[in-house]
Amino acid sequence: MIRTLSVELFSTEHRILRTGIIPATLHIITDYPAMMQVFIVKISTGVVMGTAERLTPAQAGELMGVSPQTLANWRWLGIGPAYTKLTPGRGGRIRYTRAAVEEWLNERTTSSGAAA
């Protein structure tokens, strides 16, 4: 299954104006052209950019339902979603990609009655 689509929006001079990455399946393109039109509008207005969306620990924590301190503890323990440290040192800036957070959450999704 296709998990992400990379789409490029070209100008009439065939220059790339914007590149966007969106989680999707192939049938969205073939079965739902209106959805594709919405995506094109998002790219052209800059809502979706070519680089992965970077989240602060507060934003990632909100998405996951945990505090930024919990994420800091998980980083120290070597667990939790993948992250990028932008600056060195103990107080270095940390960023998570939305894709890494969603992947980490999906890996922990179980069906009811499944053993933990």
C-alpha positions, 0 to 999 in steps of 0.5 A: 500500500502506498503510504505517502504521495509526493506531488509537484506543482509546476508553473506554465514554464515547467518550473517546480513551484511547490512540492508536497508530501501527503499520507494517502493511498492510491485510490484517493487520486483515482477515485476522488479527484476532488480530494486531489484538487484540495491537495493541489490548493494546499500545495499552491497556498503553502499549507503543505510544503516539500519538507516534513512537518516538524513539531516541537515537543509540545506539539508532538505531545499534544498529538500523542496525549502526553506532556513534553516532559514525558517526551523528554523522559522517553528520549532519555530512556531511548524510547518514543518516536524518532526525533531530531536534535537541532542544536547541541547540548542539554537544552538543544532544540528537539523536533519530531516529524509528524510522520514519525509520531504517527508511525510510532503510534500506529506501531502501538495500535492493537485490536481489542483482546490482543495481548500487550 
